[in-house]
Amino acid sequence: MSMCAEACSMGKPVFIFTPRGGKLSPKLQRFHQSLYERGLAQPLTAGVRPVDITASPLDEAGRVANEIMHRTGTLI
């Protein structure tokens, strides 16, 4: 998960490979689906070509910092 999130933070095309018959945990399946729905990643399948990313890069650290500042008025 952390490698996918870090790759998505770069604003470049991200392709996620799932081995044929690969068993993913429900949590990982939801995470991948969330990235697909937000336009941050796409499944790696035969014939896939990179496309421009239209979504904003993932910035969870910034989102959390902003929420802390919003709730408390400071980061410290």
N, C-alpha and C positions, 0 to 999 in steps of 0.2 A: 504494500500500500504506500509506504513512504517513497519508494522509488517512482511510482506512478504519479504521486502528488508533486514530487520535486520536478519531474519531467513536465507536468502540466503547468508549473509555475513559470516555465521558460517562454511560453507563448508560441511554441513550435508544434508542428504536427506530432501527435503521440498515437502510436498504434499498440494495442495490447494483444499479445499472443496467448491463446488458451489452447493447450494441447488437445488433440482429438480424444474425446472420452475423458478429458481432464476433469477431475472433481474439485470444484471450488467451494469454499465455505459459503454459506448464505450471506455472511457479512461481506466477503470479498465480491460476491456477485452483485450485491446492492451497491457497493462502492464503484465497481466498473460501470454499472448501469447509470449511476449518477453522473459519472464523467462523460458517458456517451450522450446522455440527455442534455447536458450543459454545453455540448459541442467542444469539450476539451480533449476528447480522445475518440478513437474509433477502433473496432475490432480489426485485428490483422488477419486478412483473408487473402487468398490467391487473387492477384490482379488489382489489389488496392493501390491507388496512387495518392501521394500526398496532396492535400488541398489546403487552401488558406484557412487559418483559424479565424473565426469570426467572434468567438467568445473572448472575454477578458481573461488573462492568465489567472490561474488559481493563486490566491494570496491569503491563505488561512491565518498565518501569523499576523498579518496586517489587520485582518478582520477581527481577530481576537483582541489585539491591542486597541483598536477603535472601540470595541464594545466595553473594554475595561475603562477607557477614558470617558466614554459616554455615561457609564454607571457611577464612576467614582470621581471623575474630574481630573484624575492624574494616573500616571503609570507607576508611581512610586508609593 
